[in-house]
Amino acid sequence: MQSLDAEALCKTLVEQMRPHVSPATTLVGIHTGGVWLAERLHRALGLSQPPGSIDVSFYRDDFGSKGLHPQPKRTEIPFTVEGADVVIVDDVLYTGRTTRAAINELFDFGRPARVDLAVLIDRGGRELPIAPRYCALTLPEPLPANQSLQLEAGATGELTLRLIDA
């Protein structure tokens, strides 16, 4: 697989989203990479509502078999979800289960007018009928199950992607 430039992909995602968002559009990043990405998108798109963050640990349908993430994060939604246009942001889309869990949790905060999904990379391998409205890159071939892409943020906020063999 070729080297992936997370910064260039982030710019691509901004340009895809720009014509379709308004200052009132709200972003909710899925911990952890999605939160970093949502913060970057928020600044680049000039949105007025602060971005939210969501930890789907307790909403996963595989919680019983996988157990709880060792360091669950706090979900923070600093805006009214009821009637809002919400874009859920994640770094890498794989099976769709994380996105499904995020939608379930989001609806606990109210009924949004619309929910879209923005991802940096679609790695293939879907198990649920989930598709992003905004996607910077769809891999031409799905990654094997024993590999994953991990988004990392440097000390200066620069985003990088790393391929990990499990």
Buried (B, 14 or more C-beta within 10 A) or exposed (E): EEEBBBEEBBBBBBEBBEEEBEEEBBBBBBBBBBBBBBBBBBEBBEBEBBBBBBBBBEBBEEBEEEEEBEEEBEBEBEBEBEEBBBBBBBBBBBBBBBBBBBBBBBEEBBEBEEBBBBBBBBBBBBEEEBEBBBBBBEBEEBBEEEEBBEBBBEEEEEBEBEEEEE
